Structures are given as structure tokens and as C-alpha cells.
Amino acid sequence: MPTYVAFLRAINLGANRKFPKADIVRVVEGVGFTDVETHINTGNVRFTTPMRSRAKIEKALEDAFAADRGFEVPAIVFTTAELKAIAAEASILSEKHPGLARHYVYLLKDGLPKATVARIAEMATDAGEMVVSGRAAHALLGPGYQAGNVDPLGAAKLLGVATNRNLNVITTLAAKWC
């Protein structure tokens, strides 16, 4: 049975968007998915399902989350092979850019048009750059980066529905689940 990893967007922010790990597991199991496991409390969940359509998996999760929580929770789903490839690319990019202050990986619900990818590439500054590859965008932030600002380039608004994790979370999940 295929194994997938879902990254949940905009949970555990403020008092009204709480979604504890145990509840995530319960809801994902309630959809009929198995071997459910979470990693830290930022909305990272691995599961197996015989479903093969990413869109159907995302819809099943989002409908169940909304019913349980009372608010929308976008789910961005990858196969374990896709996550492994994103983590490998992230590691290569970090090695090619020594001295980064931060490396965030934005996980995209949908791929971007070529014109949008080109526009994002043109936004590079001394603070850093964003490299888009498929459904991942790597924010490579240099020493000019200001702590706490995950989008100093202003490029994240062009990514559509997305969520980000730092390089450590992405590589840890790939090692643990792929």
C-alpha cells in the first residue's frame, strides 16, 4: 500500500487554530488511512492508503479536518519518494550555498507556471534567493536575513497554497519516513 506524507498548513497558530498531534492521528485514522504517525506539532503526518490520487487524498483529509476542527486545514500531500527527492535537493542546495542563515522549504499544493517561476528567480537580492523546483520552493537566506521573517524576498505570495518547513525538518522527515 502506498505511503504518503501530508503537510498541514496554518495549524497551531493562535488560540483558535489548535490541532494537537493526537487529534490529527485520530482524524486521519477516521478517514480510513493506516500506519498514521506525526512528527512535532506543526502538522507533519505520514500514513498509508490504497488511494492513488493526490487530489482525492488531499480532499479526504481537508474535509475530515474541517469537520473535526471547524476551520479549513489545507493538506499538501507528497509520496515518500517525492519527499525524499525534495530533501536530497534541499541538501544539495545548502551545500552549494555555504553560510546560509536559513533554508526554508515551501511545499506547494500545485506546481507553478514557468512565468511565475521566472518572476520568483528575478526577486533574488543580497538577502537571498528562492529556487523553485516542481512543488517545492527553497528560500535560501543569506547573512542579510532578518530573524523571524520567513519571506524577506516577498516571493511566498506567488507560491499559491503552500506551507514551509526548515531544512532540518525536511531532512529529518525524509530520513525517518522515506
N, C-alpha and C positions, 0 to 999 in steps of 0.2 A: 504494500500500500504506500502511495507517495507521502512524503513528509514535507511540510511547509513551515515557513516562519512568517508570522504576521507582526507588523509593527503598528501599534495603535497610536493615533495622533491625538494630541490635546487632552490627555487624561492626567489626573492627579495634579491639576493646576488650580489653585484656589480652593475655596470651601465647597464649591458646587459641582466640581467635575471629578470627584473621588471615584476610583475604581481599583480597589485592593486586588492584589495578585490572586488570592483565594477565590474572589468573585469572578475574576477573569477565567480562571480554570473551570469553575462551575458552569459558567455560561457557555464556554467553548465545548465542554463535555455535553451540555444540554442540547447543542446543535447536532450531536452525534459524532463529533470528532473524538479521536482517541489519542493515547500517549501524550496527553497535554502537559506541558511544562512551561513555566515562566522564568524569566531572568530579570532581576532587580525590578523595582516598582515603577518602570517608565513605559510599560506596555510592549514588552517583547514576549511573544508566545509561540511555542513550537507545538505542532500537532500532526497527526496523520488523518487522512480521509481518502476514500476512494474517488472523491470528486476530482476532476482534472481541469476544470475551467476556473482560471484565476478569478474572473469576474463573478462567477457563481459563488465561489468560496468567500470572496470579499462581501458580497451581498448577504449571504447567510450570516456571516459574523456581524456585519453592521446592523442588520435587522434585529438580531438577538441582543446586541449590546444596547441598542436604542430602547428595546422593550424592557430590558432589565434596569437600565440606568435612568431613562427618561431624557437623555440627551444624545445627540449624534456622536458616534465614535468612528471616524474613518479608519479603515483597516487597509494596510498596504502589504500585500502578500507576495512572497518570493518562494521559489523552490529552494531546497538546501543547496543545490548546485549553483543556483543564481547567487545566493548569499555568499557561498564560498568564493565565487569569481569576483564579487564586489569587494570582499575582504582582501583577496590577493591583489587586486588592482589598487586598493587603498594603501596597502603596504608598499607597493612599488612606487606609487606617487609620493609617499612620505620619504622613502629612501632617496628619490630624485630631488627632493626639496628639503635638504637638511636645514635645521634651525627654525622649523615652523613653530610658531607659538601655539597654534591649534590646528587640528584637522577634523572638521565635521563632515559627516557623510549624510547628505539629504537623500532619503529614499522616496522615490516618486511613484505615484499611483499609475501614471501613464508616461510614456516617452514624450519627448518634446520635438516640435518641428525643427528642421535644420536652421531656419532663420532665427528662432529663439535661442538655440544653442550658440549660434554665431554672435548674437547680441550679448549673451552672457559672457562669452570669451572676451569681448571688447570691453567689458567692465573691469578688467584687471587693473589694479593700482599697486602702489608700493605696500599697501596693507595686505595684499594677497590677490588670489585669483580663484575662480571656480571652474572646475573641469567637469563637464557633463559627459557621461558615458552610459548609454542606454537609460535605464530607470534609476541611475544613481548620479548624484552631483557632489563632487568633492570640493568643499570650501577649504582651500589651503591658505591659512592665515599666517602672515609673517610677523616679525617683531613689532611692526607698527600697529598691530591688532590691539584693540581696547577690550580688556576682560569684560565678559558679560554680554558682548554684542556678537551674536552668532551670525549676523548678516551685515558686516561692515561694507560690503560691496553694493548692497541694495539689490542683489540678484535673486534672492529667495522668492520674492514676489512673482517672479517669472516662471517658477517651477510647477505651478498648479498645486494640486493636493499633494503634500509631502510632509514628512517628518524627519527630524535629524537625530543622529546619534554621534558620539565622538568615536574617533578611530579605535580606542581601546574597547568599547562596547562591541563594535562591529567585528573586530578580530577575535574577541573572546567568544562571541556567539558562534562564529564560524568554526572555531576550534572545538567548541562544546557540542554543537548540534549538526555539523556537516560531515 
